[in-house]
């Protein structure tokens, strides 16, 4: 979503339509930063968001790996108890 928003903002900034340029000016005025600063912040937020998602997925993956490892270990111990 951030990439799409960034692209749209950049298109509006160079648009020949006066209303588009006025909208960008209003956005810059209300936010208190230039369009390039706003786009930079959006990109930073996208990076942070991706990092948070990666960290949330990591424990789930580790739990699956631990469970699989435990099952394999349990299976190998059970095979060792076989009396010939």
Buried (B, 14 or more C-beta within 10 A) or exposed (E): EBEEEBEEBBEBBEEEEEEBBEBBEEBBEEEEBEBEEBBEEBEEEBEEEEEEEEEEEEEEEEEEEEEEEEEEEEEEEEEEEEEE
